Amino acid sequence: MEHNDSGNREISSGPHDRASRFEKAAKTIRDSILRNSSIEEGGCDCPIVVEGINDVKALRELGFTGQIEKVNRGWPIPRLVAYLHERYGIRNEIDGGGSIILLMDWDRTGGTLQKSLRERLESLDVKVDEDLRMAFIRSMKPEGRTVESLRPHIQGLIPLISQYS
C-alpha cells in the first residue's frame, strides 16, 4: 500500500508483496520445468541456457531435470551460438515453441549477454523462449538479480510450483 499526500492509504496497482510475486512466478517456473523435462517424463526436452555452474545448481534445486547448457565453458559466443543452433535446431519439435530457454541473469551484464545471444540466435531463425527470465525479472528482482540468488528462496517457491502440477 502507498500513502497519498493527504495521509490516506491507497491500494497499489500491482502485486508488491512477496507471496503474490512468488505465486505469479511459480506458474511460469512450472511451465518451464515441464518444457525442460525429458520426453519420457512428459516434457518437451527443451534445454535451458544459463551463465554458469551455480545457475545450474539453483535450477536443479528448483526441480529442473532436463538439459542445462552453460555459456561459461571457455567458448567464444559465435561458437556457442553455432553449437546451440546445430544441436537444438530452430523450433522445439514437441511443442513448436522456442528450441531453447534463454535464462541469463537480470543484471546489466546478463541483460547484455541475453540480448547478444537472442539476436545471434534469431539471425539463424532460432526461436528463443524468454518467458522464464521475464517472470524472474517481474517477480524476483527484489530478491536478487541473478539465477543463483534464487537459492535461498527455493524452499518457499517449491510448494507454489507443485500446486500447478
ABEGO torsion letter per residue (X at the ends): XBBBAAGBBBBBABBABAAAAAAAAAAAAAAAAAAABBAAAGBAGBBBBBABAAAAAAAAAAGBABBBBBABAGBBAAAAAAAAAAAAEABBAAAGBBABBBBBBABAAAAAAAAAAAAAAAAAGBBBBAAAAAAAAAAAAAAEABAAAAAAAAAAAAAAAAAAX
